[in-house]
Amino acid sequence: NNVSSFTNVNNKRKILLATAGVVGAGTAGLIYCLHQSVKAMDIYCHPPDYPWPHYGFFKSFDHKSIRRGYEVYKQVCAACHSLRFVRYRELIGVSHTEDEARAEAEEIQVQDGPNEFGKMYMRPGKLSDAVPSPYPNEEAARAANNGAYPPDLSYIVLARHGYENYIFSLLTGYQDAPAGVVIGEGQYFNPYFPGGAISMAQALYDEAVEYSDGTPPTASQLAKDVTTFLAWCAQPEHDKRKKMLIDVSDLWKHFRQKK
């Protein structure tokens, strides 16, 4: 009897340990699979470093590139993306003359009011107006873009790891999805976008925009110029800040020489 009881206990113990082992292995497998899924979503290409003309202590923006980049934004990007923190007056002396900036502003219609009758009304844009959004609200933007919300581009260069390098690489990085990578309906493969699946279709192609200065509008040129324009949007004080640092440095050297 004692031997029989011991055998039964031993068998039950083996069953319990085996069950625990199966459960433990299953849990570990589930955790591993989930971990791999998360890692897979985190995999994306790091953009290479490009020699941007405005990088460096003594370097300023290429203002001709800013002007061309504005043309790319206006003719391509503005269909989906806003620049609600950029006002037309900021273009003056940077990429446009005052008359040119005023003409750009007057192309848009802005709701204003109320007037003396308590009614809202539409008027031509002014230099003090911001670049308008293509959609009246977020819901309308999502409805027009397969549920995705096109971000405002005012500070997009500073909001992404890689800055200008990331924006340029993203705009020029569209390609067919590799074997085994499934892209959902209404999405496109871009190895520079986290997860690889992006809702924004490729927007820049050769000759998609006709530059007013006659620069050949290759896709890479369009991407370079609009990235430069967006970099200026995010840091409009960039050139003035560097000039101020240089002036302070020169002043400091002057005082040191006098001593």
N, C-alpha and C positions, 0 to 999 in steps of 0.2 A: 504493500500500500504506500509506504513511504517513497519507494522508488517510483511508483506510478505517479504519485503527486508531484514529485520532483520533476519528472519528465514532462508532465502537463504544464507546470510553471515555466520550465525551460522553453517549451514550444511556444507558449504565449509570449514569452519575452522575445524570442526570435521574430515572431510575427510583428510585435510592436516595434522592434528595432528596424525591421525591414520596411514597415509602413512609414516610419519616421524618415527613413532614408529616402524612400520614394518621394514623400512630400517635400523633404529638404532639397532633393535634386530638382524636383519640379519648380519649386520656388526660386532656386538659384538660376535655373534655366530661364524662367520668366523674367527675372531681374536682368539677366544677361541680354535677353532679346530686347527688352525695353531700353536698356543702356545703349545697345547697338543702334536702335532706332533713333534715339536722341543724338547719338554721335553722327549718324548718317545725315540727319537734318542740319548738323553743325558744320558739315564738310563743305567748303567752298574754296575757290582759288583766291589767293592773296594777290592783289594787283601789283604789278611791277612799279618801280619808281621811275617817273618821267622827269625830264629836265625842264620844269616849268620856268618860263622867263622871269616870273616875279618871285621865285625862291632866292633867298640870299639877302644879306644885310643891306647891300647897296642896290638891290633890284626893285624895279617898280612894275606895275601891271603893263601889259601890252594893250594900249588903249584902242588901237585899231582892231585887235582881237575882241575886245569888249564890245565894240560896235557891231562887229560881225556876229558875235554871240547873241546879242540882243535880237538881231534879225532872225537867227535860228530859233530863239525862244518864241518870238512873235509869230513866226510862220509855222512852227511845228509844236513846240511844247505847250504854248498857251491854249491849245485846244483841250487840254486836260488839267494842266497845273496852274496854280495861282502864284502871284508874287505880292501878296498883300502887305508886306512890310517894305516894299520899294515904291517910292513916289517918283513921278515923272521929273520933278525938279532936280532929283539927284543925278539925272543923266547929264545935266548941263556942265560943260567943262570936262566931262569924263569921256563921253562917247558922242555927244550931240551938242550943237549950239543951242542957245535959248530958243530961237525960232523953231529949230527942228524938234526940240523936246516939247514945245507947246503944240506943234502940229501933231505929234504922236498922241498927246493927251486928248486933243480935240477929236480924234478918231473914235474914242469910246463914248458911250452914253452912261451917265451916272444918275441914279435916283436921288433927288434932293427935295427939300421942302420941310414943312408945308409952306405953301404960298399964302397970299392974303385971304384966299378962300378956304384954307385948311386942307388943300389937296397936295398930295405928293406929285412931283413932276420929274420928267427926264430932261437933262441938260448935257451939252458937250463937256467932256472932261477938262479939268484945269491942271496946271502944273502941280498943284498941291494934292491932287488925287493920287491914290495908290493904283498900281496895275491891277485891273479887276480879275475876279475869279470867273472861270467859264461856267460855273454852276451856282445856282441860288443858295444851295445848302448841301450838307454832307450826304443826305439821303439821295438827292438827285445825282450827286457825283457817283455814289456807289451803284445806283441803278443803271448808270450809263457805262460802268466799267466792270461788269460781271461780279459785283459785290466788293471789289477792291476800292479803296479810297486814295486817289492820287494825292500825294503830300504836297504841301506848299513848298516852293523851292527857294524861298528867301534865304534860308540858312542851311539848305540841304548839304552843302559842301562841308560845313563844320559838324553836321549831325551824323556823319558816316565815318567809320574807321577807314583810314586811307585817304580821306579828303579828296583832293582833285584826282588823284590816281584812281580811286574807286569809281568816281563818277565817269571818268573817261573810259575805264575798262568795262564798266557796266554797259555803257552806250554802244561800245564796239564789240562786245563779247558774245553776242547771240550766235547760237549754233544748234545743229540738230542734237537731240538728246542721245547719249551713248546707249549701247545695248544694255538692257536690264533696268534702265531708268524710266519710270512711268511718270508722265506729265499729265495733269488733269486737263479737262476741257476748259478752253479759254486761258490756258497758261502756256508759257514758253520757256525753253531751257536756256539758262544763262549761268555759267559756272561761277561768276563773280557774285551772284545773288545768294545769300544764305539759303541752303536747301536746294538751290538750283532751279526751282520753279517760280517764275515771276509772271504776274498778271499783265504787265505792260509789254505790248508788242514792240518789236524793233521799230524805231521811229526814224532813224537816220540812214539814208542811202546816198550814194553818189548822185549829185545834182538834185537833191531833194529841195534845196534852197538856191536861189540865184542871188549871189552877193552883189551889193551895189557898187563895190570897189573892184569887181572883176576877178577876185580871187577864185581859183578853181575849187568848186564845192565838193571835194571828195568827202566820203563819210567820216574819215578820220579828222579832216579839217573842220567839219561841222561839229564833231564831238569835242575837239580841242577848243574851238572858239566858244561854244555854249558853256563848257566847263569853266573857262576863264571868266565869262560873264557872270556865272553863278558864284564863282569865288569872289568876284568884286561885290556882288549883292550881299554876300555874307560878311564882307569886311570892307565897306566903302571907305573907311578911314585908313586903309592899308598904306597907301603911298604917303599920306600926310604924317602918319605915325612914324614911318621910317625916316622921313625928312626931318621930323622933330628930333629924333634920336641922333641923327647926323649933326644937326645944328648944336645940340647939347654937347656932343662929343667934341666938336670943333671949339666950342666955347671953353670947355674944360681944358683942352690942350692950350688954348690961348692964355688962360690964367696960370697954368703950370709953367709956361715959358716965361711969364712975367716974374714968377717967384725965383 
